[in-house]
Amino acid sequence: MAPALALVLVGALTVAGSSRPALADGVSTAKAQAAALQAKLQTIGSQESAVSQQWDKEQNQIATLTNRISETKAAIRRDKRAVITDGASLQTAAVNAYISSGSVATTNPLFAQNANELGPVSVYNQVAEGNLSGDVASFTNAQQTLAALQGQLVQSRQAALQARGASTREKAYLIALGTQTQTALNNANAAVTAQLKALHAAQVAAAQSAFSQTAPTVPNQSFPAPPPNSKANIAVDAALSFLGVPYCWGGASKSCVDCSGLTMLSWEAAGVDLPHYSGDQFADSTPVPISDLMPGDLLFYGPGGDEHVAMYVGHGTMIEAPYTGAYVWLTPVRFGYGFAGAGRP
C-alpha cells in the first residue's frame, strides 16, 4: 500500500488502532491546508506571469516612444537650421532687390540695359522670391507640427512610465506574496509529514500487538493450489517468492516491499496491472464472498481497503508485507482488525 498525497508523497502502512480517527483527522486537516496553499500559489503565479507580460509590453512601448522623441527632436533641429539659412537667403535677396542691383534695379526701365529682357527677368525674380517665401512658411509650419508631435510623445511617454511603475509595484507585491505563500506551503507540507509519521507510529504499535512476533516461516499447509498455469497460480507463486523480503514504505522490489507493492508485483507477474495503493486495488477488484475465497484473491482492511492488503493463498492462510521491521510472511487469515472484504483482480 502506498497512498499518494497531492503535495507530500509518503507511503504508510496502516493498520486499525484506537488513535487512528484523531490522527487521521489531523492528516486530513493538514492536507486540506496544504492543498489550499498550493492552489493559492498557483493563482499568484498566474497573476504574476500576466503582470510580467504587461510590464514587458510597456517597456517596449517606452523604448519606441523614446526613439520617436529623439527622431522628432533631430528633425526639429534640422528644420531650425533650414529656416535660419533660408531666412538669411531671403534677407540677401531683399537687399539685392532693393539696394544693390537686385530685382528692382533690373526691372526698372530706367536701369534696364535691354528693354526686351525687362518682362522675363521681372517674372523670374517674382517667382523665385515667391518660392523662397513659400519654403520659409512651409518650414515654419513643419517646425510647429513637429513641436506639437513632440509634446504628444512626451505625454505618451510619461503615461507609459506611470503604467510601468504600477506594473512594477504589482509585480513586486506578487513576488513577495508568492514567497510568503511558498513558505507557508512548506510549513504545511512539513505538518502533513509530521501527522503521517505520528499516524504511522500509532499504527505500527497497533500492528505489533496484533501480528504474531515469531520469525516468518512457511507453516505446514495442505491447501489446494490454483489450477496450473492460471493467472492466480502465477500470482501466488510470485508472492511466495517474496517470503523473507523486508517491509519498507512505498517498496516495490525484491529489496523491500510494502503491502500493496507485494500484491501489485505478484499480479503483475501474471499479466494483471494493479495500482500501488490498497484502496485503488480494492476498487479495481471484483468483490468475493469469504465462502468463495480462492488462492490469489486479495484481502483488504480499513475503510474502502485503504489501510492494508494481503493475498489469500488457501487453507485459511494469507501472505503479506505487514509493517516496518517485519518481513513478508505467511500467516492465518484475519477477519477482524478492520477487515473490509475480499476482491479478485
C-alpha positions in Angstrom: 0.0 0.0 0.0 1.4 3.4 -0.9 -1.1 6.3 -0.6 -0.2 9.3 -2.7 -0.7 12.7 -1.3 -1.2 15.6 -3.7 1.6 17.6 -2.1 3.7 15.2 0.0 4.1 11.7 -1.3 4.5 9.4 1.7 3.8 5.7 1.8 2.4 4.4 5.1 1.4 1.1 6.5 -1.9 1.5 8.1 -3.5 -1.0 10.5 -6.5 0.0 12.6 -5.8 1.4 16.0 -7.7 3.3 18.7 -5.8 6.5 18.0 -6.4 6.4 14.2 -9.5 8.5 13.9 -8.0 11.6 15.7 -4.7 11.2 13.9 -6.4 10.6 10.5 -8.4 13.8 11.1 -5.2 15.7 11.7 -3.7 14.3 8.5 -6.8 15.3 6.5 -6.8 18.8 8.0 -3.1 19.3 7.2 -3.6 18.0 3.7 -6.5 20.4 3.1 -4.5 23.3 4.3 -1.5 22.4 2.1 -3.9 21.9 -0.9 -5.4 25.4 -0.3 -2.0 27.0 -0.2 -0.9 25.2 -3.3 -4.0 26.5 -5.2 -3.3 30.0 -3.9 0.3 29.8 -5.0 -0.8 28.7 -8.5 -3.2 31.6 -8.7 -0.5 34.1 -7.6 1.9 32.6 -10.2 -0.7 33.1 -13.0 -1.2 36.7 -11.9 2.5 37.4 -11.7 3.0 36.0 -15.2 0.3 38.2 -16.6 1.7 41.3 -14.9 5.2 40.5 -16.1 4.0 40.3 -19.7 2.2 43.6 -19.3 5.4 45.1 -17.9 7.4 43.8 -20.9 4.8 45.4 -23.3 5.1 48.7 -21.5 8.9 48.5 -21.7 8.7 48.1 -25.5 6.2 51.0 -25.8 8.5 53.3 -23.8 11.5 52.3 -25.9 9.5 53.0 -29.1 8.3 56.4 -27.9 11.8 57.4 -26.7 13.2 56.7 -30.1 10.4 58.7 -31.8 11.0 61.6 -29.5 14.7 61.5 -30.4 13.9 61.4 -34.1 11.4 64.3 -33.7 14.0 66.4 -31.8 16.5 65.8 -34.6 14.0 66.8 -37.2 13.2 70.0 -35.4 16.9 70.8 -35.2 17.3 70.3 -38.9 14.3 72.4 -39.7 15.5 75.2 -37.4 18.8 75.3 -39.3 16.9 75.3 -42.6 14.7 78.2 -41.5 17.7 80.2 -40.4 19.6 79.5 -43.7 16.5 80.3 -45.8 15.8 83.5 -43.7 19.3 84.7 -44.4 18.9 83.9 -48.1 15.6 85.9 -48.1 17.3 88.9 -46.5 20.1 88.8 -49.0 17.5 88.6 -51.8 15.7 91.6 -50.4 18.9 93.6 -50.2 19.8 92.7 -53.7 16.3 93.5 -54.9 16.1 97.0 -53.4 19.7 98.2 -53.0 22.5 96.6 -55.0 21.4 95.7 -58.5 18.7 93.3 -57.3 15.4 92.6 -58.9 14.1 96.2 -58.5 17.0 97.7 -60.4 16.9 95.1 -63.1 13.2 95.5 -63.6 13.2 99.3 -63.6 13.1 100.7 -67.2 15.4 103.5 -66.1 18.2 101.0 -65.4 17.5 98.2 -67.8 20.1 97.7 -70.4 17.8 95.8 -72.7 14.1 96.6 -72.7 13.4 93.3 -74.3 14.7 91.5 -71.2 12.6 93.5 -68.7 9.4 91.3 -68.7 11.1 87.8 -68.4 13.5 89.0 -65.7 10.8 90.6 -63.7 8.6 87.4 -63.8 11.5 85.2 -62.9 12.5 87.2 -59.9 9.0 87.4 -58.6 8.6 83.6 -58.9 12.0 82.9 -57.3 11.3 85.3 -54.4 7.8 83.9 -54.0 9.1 80.3 -53.9 11.6 81.3 -51.2 8.9 82.8 -49.1 6.7 79.7 -49.5 9.6 77.5 -48.5 10.2 79.5 -45.3 6.4 79.3 -44.5 6.5 75.5 -45.1 9.5 75.1 -42.7 7.8 77.2 -40.1 4.6 75.1 -40.3 6.7 71.9 -40.1 8.5 73.2 -37.1 5.2 73.9 -35.3 3.8 70.5 -36.3 6.9 68.7 -35.1 6.9 70.6 -31.8 3.2 69.6 -31.2 4.1 66.0 -32.0 7.0 66.1 -29.6 4.6 67.3 -26.9 2.2 64.5 -27.6 5.1 61.9 -27.5 6.4 63.3 -24.2 2.9 63.0 -22.7 2.6 59.4 -24.0 5.9 58.5 -22.6 5.0 59.9 -19.2 1.8 57.9 -19.2 3.7 54.7 -20.2 6.2 55.3 -17.4 3.4 55.7 -14.9 1.8 52.5 -16.1 5.2 50.7 -16.0 5.6 51.9 -12.4 2.3 50.5 -11.4 3.1 47.2 -13.1 6.5 47.1 -11.4 4.9 47.7 -7.9 2.2 45.0 -8.6 4.9 42.5 -9.8 7.0 43.1 -6.7 3.9 42.7 -4.5 3.0 39.4 -6.2 6.6 38.1 -5.9 6.6 38.9 -2.2 3.2 37.3 -1.7 4.3 34.2 -3.6 7.4 33.9 -1.4 5.3 34.1 1.8 2.8 31.6 0.4 5.6 29.2 -0.6 7.0 29.4 3.0 3.5 28.7 4.4 3.1 25.8 1.9 6.5 24.3 3.0 5.4 24.5 6.6 2.0 22.9 5.8 3.8 20.1 3.9 6.0 19.6 7.0 2.9 19.4 9.1 1.4 16.7 6.8 4.6 14.7 7.1 4.6 15.1 10.9 1.0 14.0 11.1 1.7 11.0 8.9 4.7 10.0 11.0 2.5 10.2 14.1 -0.2 8.1 12.4 2.3 5.6 11.2 3.9 5.2 14.7 0.5 4.6 16.2 -0.3 2.1 13.5 3.0 0.2 13.9 2.3 -0.1 17.7 -1.1 -1.5 16.9 0.2 -3.8 14.3 3.0 -5.1 16.6 0.4 -6.1 19.2 -1.9 -7.6 16.6 0.5 -9.6 14.5 2.5 -12.7 15.6 6.0 -11.8 16.7 7.5 -15.1 15.5 10.0 -15.2 12.7 8.4 -15.6 9.2 8.2 -19.2 8.3 6.2 -21.3 5.9 3.8 -23.3 8.0 2.8 -26.9 7.1 0.0 -26.4 4.7 -2.2 -28.8 2.7 -4.3 -26.2 0.9 -5.1 -26.9 -2.8 -3.2 -24.9 -5.3 -4.9 -22.9 -8.1 -5.2 -24.6 -11.5 -1.9 -24.9 -13.2 -0.9 -22.0 -15.5 -3.8 -19.9 -14.3 -3.2 -16.2 -13.5 -4.0 -16.8 -9.9 -1.4 -19.6 -9.7 1.2 -17.4 -11.2 0.4 -14.6 -8.8 0.6 -16.9 -5.8 3.9 -18.3 -6.9 5.2 -14.8 -7.4 4.0 -13.7 -4.0 5.7 -16.7 -2.3 9.0 -15.8 -3.9 8.9 -12.6 -1.7 9.0 -14.6 1.5 11.6 -13.0 3.9 11.8 -9.7 1.9 11.8 -6.8 4.4 8.9 -4.3 4.6 9.5 -0.7 3.6 7.3 2.3 2.9 6.4 2.5 -0.8 8.6 -0.5 -1.6 8.0 -2.5 -4.8 11.1 -4.7 -5.4 12.9 -7.8 -4.1 14.9 -5.4 -1.9 11.8 -4.4 0.1 8.1 -4.1 -0.4 5.0 -2.6 1.3 1.7 -4.4 1.4 0.2 -3.1 -1.9 3.7 -3.3 -3.6 3.7 -7.1 -2.8 0.2 -7.7 -4.3 0.9 -5.4 -7.2 4.1 -7.2 -8.2 2.6 -10.6 -7.7 -0.3 -10.0 -10.0 1.9 -8.1 -12.4 3.8 -11.3 -12.9 0.5 -12.8 -14.0 -0.1 -10.0 -16.5 -2.6 -8.1 -14.4 -1.9 -4.4 -13.7 -2.8 -3.2 -10.2 -2.2 0.3 -8.8 0.3 0.7 -6.0 -2.3 1.6 -3.4 -4.6 -0.8 -1.5 -7.6 1.5 -1.7 -7.4 1.5 -5.5 -6.8 -2.2 -5.7 -9.9 -2.7 -3.6 -11.9 -0.5 -6.1 -10.4 -2.3 -9.1 -11.2 -5.8 -7.8 -14.4 -7.9 -8.1 -15.9 -8.4 -4.6 -15.7 -12.1 -3.4 -17.7 -13.6 -0.5 -15.5 -15.2 2.2 -17.1 -18.5 1.4 -15.8 -18.3 -2.2 -12.2 -17.3 -1.5 -9.7 -18.7 -3.9 -5.9 -18.6 -3.9 -4.8 -15.3 -5.3 -7.7 -13.3 -4.0 -6.9 -10.1 -2.1 -7.9 -9.4 1.5 -8.5 -5.7 2.3 -8.5 -3.8 5.6 -9.7 -0.4 6.6 -12.5 1.8 5.1 -12.5 1.1 1.4 -9.5 -1.1 1.8 -7.2 2.0 2.3 -5.2 0.6 5.2 -3.8 -2.8 4.3 -4.0 -5.6 1.7 -2.8 -9.2 1.8 -3.2 -12.2 -0.6 -5.1 -15.4 0.2 -3.1 -18.5 -0.6 -5.6 -21.1 0.5 -6.4 -23.2 3.6 -7.0 -20.2 5.8 -3.6 -18.7 5.1 -2.5 -15.4 3.6 0.8 -13.8 2.6 1.5 -10.2 3.4 4.1 -7.5 3.9 3.0 -6.5 7.5 4.8 -3.4 8.9 8.2 -1.7 9.3 10.7 -4.0 11.0 8.9 -7.2 9.8 9.3 -9.4 6.7 7.0 -10.8 4.1 5.4 -13.9 5.8 2.6 -16.4 5.7 0.0 -16.0 8.5 -3.5 -17.2 9.3 -6.2 -15.0 7.7 -7.5 -12.3 10.0 -11.2 -11.4 9.6 -11.0 -8.9 12.5 -8.8 -5.8 12.7 -10.9 -3.7 10.3 -11.4 -6.4 7.7 -13.2 -4.7 4.7 -13.7 -7.6 2.4 -12.1 -9.7 -0.4 -11.6 -9.0 -4.0 -10.5 -10.8 -7.1 -8.3 -8.9 -9.6 
